[in-house]
Amino acid sequence: MKVAIAGAGVAGSYCARLLLAEGYEIDLYDLPHPNPCGIAPCAWMTTAGIAPLLAAAGLDYQAYILERFSSVRFEDHEVQAALMTIDKPRLIRDLQSGITVIAGSPDPSRYDRLIDATGTARAFLPPVPQDCLGQCVQVRVQVSPALQSVPMVRYVNGGYAWSFPIGCNLRHIGCISHLTDPASLLQGCHLLEDAIGLPICRCRSLLRVTAPSGALPFVSPDRKIWGVGEAIGCVYPIVGDGIVPAFESVRLLLSHMDDPGAYTAEVMAAFPQMEAERDILLALKAGRLPGPGQLLRAGDLDRLGMRIGTVEIARIITRALACTSQVGDQRP
Ligand SMILES: Cc1cc2nc3c(=O)[nH]c(=O)nc-3n(C[C@H](O)[C@H](O)[C@H](O)COP(=O)(O)OP(=O)(O)OC[C@H]3O[C@@H](n4cnc5c(N)ncnc54)[C@H](O)[C@@H]3O)c2cc1C
């Protein structure tokens, strides 16, 4: 079978590597990136779930760790966690090792199968009727060596801002908001005050916040185009982690290469918490506060190594909601 993979981000590059190892004839395509880091979107924080997924591709996740963390600071409140920042550009380069990335978009008529790994672009699958994309801004900056190496999160109107250490006194600082332009919120949340000099790079990007159930179909009606990763909503709508889910979706695809129904059912079953986070976002965007049941369903943060009780979750969410002054006013 001759397979084209559109998109050489984490999902597409991982997919290319695994399909090649299984003997498929593949071509991997991507569009030129304007960002200096050469990837889009840049994202650095990940969880222990990455280890077995990279091992399946013959890679050792430890080679990509920039920093490890045992806690995250939400405003002034520190919560236990098990997280790490990784060198995502290097990981993508290694996944693509031995594969030539063709510049441009594939012509579907030249292939038996096309994998849509184009992230928020979802360039080949049918469009999502009620697609929802959150706006993000991000910068990479140098900070003082004296700054404590702990990930920080601040609540902003309709979202949050983050500052993640990525080694060598560098930080990845960004903001997502579902209500307001995140650029102005990032300026106002004081995280950039830690920066020394001008940002090394900056970019804007989008995050698909529909969860998988809002990004159907995963396979085109003629069974030619199959989606993976963020193209089919495999990213946590509130927390925003999509690297591990992108890899997981590729593994599911490989297990069901000829069964669209089984693939769809497995993806839908694999990420129940994405649906819980999506329900909270929908409630907020409709101007309602999420119910206790919704908060509880979304509050299981085991994948992040966070073992926090419901009282603590309620406290974090209450603080976050207190910063969201215009719920329902400005829908993106
Ligand atoms: C600001 C921000 C911060 C984030 N931080 C984190 C984080 O810390 N941890 C985490 O786990 N997740 C994070 N995420 C989410 C994560 O980055 C994505 O979910 C993940 O990268 C999705 O991978 P993907 O391969 O499906 O899509 P992408 O990584 O978006 O890759 C899609 C690729 O397709 C290419 N493409 C687009 N259109 C075409 C076309 N027509 N033809 C060919 N190629 C095309 C693009 O150029 C791109 O290279 C973040 C997202 C954002 C926006």
The ligand as a MOL file (V3000), in Angstrom:
LIG
                    3D

  0  0  0     0  0            999 V3000
M  V30 BEGIN CTAB
M  V30 COUNTS 53 58 0 0 0
M  V30 BEGIN ATOM
M  V30 1 C 0.6630 27.1710 22.2250 0
M  V30 2 C 0.5640 25.6900 22.3700 0
M  V30 3 C 1.2620 25.0580 23.3760 0
M  V30 4 C 1.1440 23.6750 23.5380 0
M  V30 5 N 1.8390 23.0740 24.5310 0
M  V30 6 C 1.8000 21.7460 24.6680 0
M  V30 7 C 2.5930 21.1020 25.6530 0
M  V30 8 O 3.3250 21.7410 26.4050 0
M  V30 9 N 2.5110 19.7440 25.7270 0
M  V30 10 C 1.7130 19.0130 24.8890 0
M  V30 11 O 1.6680 17.7820 25.0240 0
M  V30 12 N 0.9650 19.5980 23.9390 0
M  V30 13 C 1.0060 20.9420 23.8080 0
M  V30 14 N 0.2640 21.5400 22.8240 0
M  V30 15 C -0.5400 20.7190 21.9300 0
M  V30 16 C 0.3620 19.9830 20.9350 0
M  V30 17 O 1.3760 20.8550 20.4720 0
M  V30 18 C -0.4410 19.4780 19.7450 0
M  V30 19 O -1.6250 18.8690 20.1770 0
M  V30 20 C 0.3950 18.4900 18.9610 0
M  V30 21 O 1.5440 19.1330 18.4610 0
M  V30 22 C -0.4440 17.9480 17.8170 0
M  V30 23 O 0.3900 17.2050 16.9810 0
M  V30 24 P -0.0160 16.9290 15.4660 0
M  V30 25 O 1.1520 16.2530 14.8630 0
M  V30 26 O -1.3480 16.2990 15.4270 0
M  V30 27 O -0.1990 18.3740 14.8180 0
M  V30 28 P 0.9060 19.5050 14.6050 0
M  V30 29 O 2.0160 19.3690 15.5830 0
M  V30 30 O 0.1400 20.7790 14.5660 0
M  V30 31 O 1.5120 19.1930 13.1680 0
M  V30 32 C 0.7530 19.4120 12.0220 0
M  V30 33 C 1.7030 19.5760 10.8610 0
M  V30 34 O 0.9370 19.5800 9.6480 0
M  V30 35 C 1.5170 20.5320 8.7750 0
M  V30 36 N 0.5020 20.8880 7.7740 0
M  V30 37 C -0.5750 21.6950 7.9310 0
M  V30 38 N -1.2740 21.7420 6.7730 0
M  V30 39 C -0.6280 20.9490 5.8850 0
M  V30 40 C -0.8560 20.5960 4.5310 0
M  V30 41 N -1.8990 21.0510 3.8180 0
M  V30 42 N 0.0100 19.7410 3.9260 0
M  V30 43 C 1.0900 19.2600 4.5970 0
M  V30 44 N 1.3560 19.5660 5.8890 0
M  V30 45 C 0.5090 20.4040 6.5140 0
M  V30 46 C 1.9310 21.6620 9.6940 0
M  V30 47 O 2.9200 22.4580 9.0710 0
M  V30 48 C 2.4680 20.9010 10.9020 0
M  V30 49 O 3.8460 20.6330 10.8080 0
M  V30 50 C 0.3270 22.9280 22.6490 0
M  V30 51 C -0.3670 23.5630 21.6190 0
M  V30 52 C -0.2600 24.9340 21.4830 0
M  V30 53 C -1.0200 25.6060 20.3850 0
M  V30 END ATOM
M  V30 BEGIN BOND
M  V30 1 1 1 2
M  V30 2 1 2 3
M  V30 3 2 2 52
M  V30 4 2 3 4
M  V30 5 1 4 5
M  V30 6 1 4 50
M  V30 7 2 5 6
M  V30 8 1 6 7
M  V30 9 1 6 13
M  V30 10 2 7 8
M  V30 11 1 7 9
M  V30 12 1 9 10
M  V30 13 2 10 11
M  V30 14 1 10 12
M  V30 15 2 12 13
M  V30 16 1 13 14
M  V30 17 1 14 15
M  V30 18 1 14 50
M  V30 19 1 15 16
M  V30 20 1 16 17
M  V30 21 1 16 18
M  V30 22 1 18 19
M  V30 23 1 18 20
M  V30 24 1 20 21
M  V30 25 1 20 22
M  V30 26 1 22 23
M  V30 27 1 23 24
M  V30 28 2 24 25
M  V30 29 1 24 26
M  V30 30 1 24 27
M  V30 31 1 27 28
M  V30 32 2 28 29
M  V30 33 1 28 30
M  V30 34 1 28 31
M  V30 35 1 31 32
M  V30 36 1 32 33
M  V30 37 1 33 34
M  V30 38 1 33 48
M  V30 39 1 34 35
M  V30 40 1 35 36
M  V30 41 1 35 46
M  V30 42 1 36 37
M  V30 43 1 36 45
M  V30 44 2 37 38
M  V30 45 1 38 39
M  V30 46 1 39 40
M  V30 47 2 39 45
M  V30 48 1 40 41
M  V30 49 2 40 42
M  V30 50 1 42 43
M  V30 51 2 43 44
M  V30 52 1 44 45
M  V30 53 1 46 47
M  V30 54 1 46 48
M  V30 55 1 48 49
M  V30 56 2 50 51
M  V30 57 1 51 52
M  V30 58 1 52 53
M  V30 END BOND
M  V30 END CTAB
M  END
